[in-house]
């Protein structure tokens, strides 16, 4: 079977095809088809099913280009693997799940079925708990949704908070005022913001109070209206802190609580607020709990190969 695809704007083709047509080579390899460039666009040849899948993939990838984003290898690989693995997910659904977050028109996309369910939960519920291991996008996707909501005028401000539990004993020995003392524990939240917005915009919004990044203790006594509020590393909150935080929720606000119940840094096996919230609130229908697993971990493909290689080496030397 052969199919011809035409593109309206040739200037977009490099963004779509990649440098030295590397994206075309990846698609050929992954789908077992042949792609030939022409003045009008491309010609795809191969088995009927694979050619049709290739056409759908190109339509999906063009949604990146239309927003001014270059298509990367990871965009192709993750999309193909997700569509191949999950029968309920196709390229049209993936296209609807992209989050527009950057002032440059950039896009962030869910890479796994669990991440798609997480995004849908945030869209449809005012309070969402996301529980899962590191690297599954719990905080990153939540911040992307927050920036998106702010950009669309759905909220007036973004509030990001974390417990500074590691600071407990040594906080007084650190230089600077209270904010400067806890800043290292909040740095990952700033890093995510800088990925999604211009640095000067983040700083300007921070000065205006539109974006606030603060330790969990600073939430006490407040009511957070018209805000997108994210509690990160929630497994390091005490049960009383979690209750305090959840009762700060105001009108027209959205709250996301993210953490890993297996990685609490609280001393002496102290019970954490995330585990208790799951036990107490797990049956409340208006509250959504999302559980991500190691299958939702998004890493460079070489990392998986490195892990496998070390695993084989270790097994061989036992």
Secondary structure, DSSP 8 states (H G I E B T S, - for coil): -EEEEE-S-GGGHHHHH-GGGHHHHHHHHHHT-EEEE-SSEEEEES-HHHHHHHHHHHHHHHHHHHTT----HHHHHHHHHHHHH-TT--HHHHHHH-EE--TT--EE---SHHHHHHHHHHHH-SEEEEE--TTS-HHHHHHHHHHHHHHTTS-SEEEEEE--GGGTTTGGGSSSSHHHHHHHHHHHHHHHHHHHS-HHHHHHHHHHTSEEEEEGGGGTT--B-SEEEEEESGGGSBHHHHHHHHTTB-TT-EEEEEE-TT----GGG--BHHHHHHHHHTT-TTEEEEE--GGG----HHHHHHHHHHHHHHHHT-
